[in-house]
Amino acid sequence: MIVTFIIIALFIVLGLFLLNGKGAFLIAGYNTMPKEEKEQYDEQALCRFMGKMMFALSFCMLFWPVSELLDAQWLFALGLGLFLAVVLYIVVYVNTGDRFRKR
């Protein structure tokens, strides 16, 4: 349970870091792009979006230690389901519609 709280705290710190528009080097896929391709993307908008998503993932993970405290396995399943749904949403949203391309 302590490890889960440490991970949640780490996600919140990373969320704050990304929300300020910093830390694009932490975003998988973006950090491996060539410089020419990176220039086509709005790095600030991408970082802010990923920061918000880190907060959403942190919220989903809060269900895990609560399920242990209350001895309610359905809370763990709910948190895990929400976590996977948010990850799926992130993958689909970021990779469709050229939302983060500079115009």
C-alpha positions in Angstrom: 0.0 0.0 0.0 2.9 2.4 0.7 4.4 1.7 -2.7 1.1 2.6 -4.3 1.0 5.9 -2.5 4.6 6.6 -3.6 3.6 5.9 -7.2 0.5 8.1 -6.9 2.7 10.9 -5.4 5.2 10.5 -8.3 2.4 10.7 -10.9 1.1 13.9 -9.2 4.6 15.4 -9.2 5.1 14.5 -12.9 1.6 15.8 -13.6 2.6 19.2 -12.1 5.8 19.2 -14.1 4.0 18.4 -17.3 1.2 20.8 -16.6 3.7 23.7 -16.6 4.7 22.8 -20.2 8.0 21.2 -19.2 9.1 17.6 -19.4 8.4 16.8 -23.1 11.4 14.5 -22.9 9.4 12.2 -20.6 6.7 11.6 -23.2 7.3 8.3 -25.0 7.4 8.6 -28.7 7.8 12.4 -28.7 11.3 12.2 -27.2 12.4 9.7 -29.9 11.3 11.9 -32.8 13.9 13.7 -35.0 14.2 17.4 -34.3 12.5 18.3 -37.6 9.4 16.3 -36.7 9.3 17.7 -33.2 9.1 21.2 -34.5 5.7 20.3 -36.1 4.1 19.7 -32.7 2.9 22.1 -30.1 5.0 20.9 -27.2 3.3 23.1 -24.6 -0.2 21.8 -25.5 1.0 18.2 -25.5 2.7 18.6 -22.1 -0.4 20.2 -20.6 -2.6 17.4 -21.9 -0.3 14.7 -20.5 -0.1 16.5 -17.2 -3.9 16.4 -16.9 -3.9 12.8 -17.8 -1.3 12.1 -15.1 -3.8 13.5 -12.6 -6.5 11.3 -14.0 -4.4 8.2 -13.7 -3.5 9.2 -10.1 -7.2 9.5 -9.3 -7.8 6.0 -10.7 -4.9 4.6 -8.7 -6.4 6.0 -5.4 -9.0 3.2 -5.6 -6.4 0.6 -5.2 -5.2 1.3 -1.6 -8.8 2.3 -0.6 -9.9 -1.2 -1.7 -7.3 -2.7 0.5 -8.2 -0.6 3.5 -11.9 -1.4 3.1 -11.3 -5.0 2.0 -13.5 -4.4 -1.1 -12.1 -6.0 -4.2 -14.7 -4.3 -6.4 -13.0 -1.0 -5.7 -9.7 -2.3 -7.0 -11.5 -3.6 -10.1 -13.2 -0.2 -10.6 -9.9 1.6 -10.3 -8.1 -0.8 -12.7 -10.9 -0.5 -15.2 -10.8 3.3 -15.0 -7.0 3.3 -15.3 -7.2 1.2 -18.4 -10.0 3.3 -19.9 -7.9 6.5 -19.3 -4.9 4.9 -21.0 -7.0 3.8 -24.0 -8.4 7.3 -24.2 -4.9 8.9 -24.1 -3.7 6.6 -26.9 -6.7 7.2 -29.1 -6.9 11.0 -28.5 -3.2 11.7 -29.0 -2.8 9.6 -32.1 -5.9 10.8 -34.0 -6.9 14.1 -35.4 -3.6 15.9 -35.4 -4.6 17.8 -32.3 -1.2 18.7 -31.2 0.3 19.7 -34.6 1.2 23.3 -35.1 -1.0 25.1 -37.6 
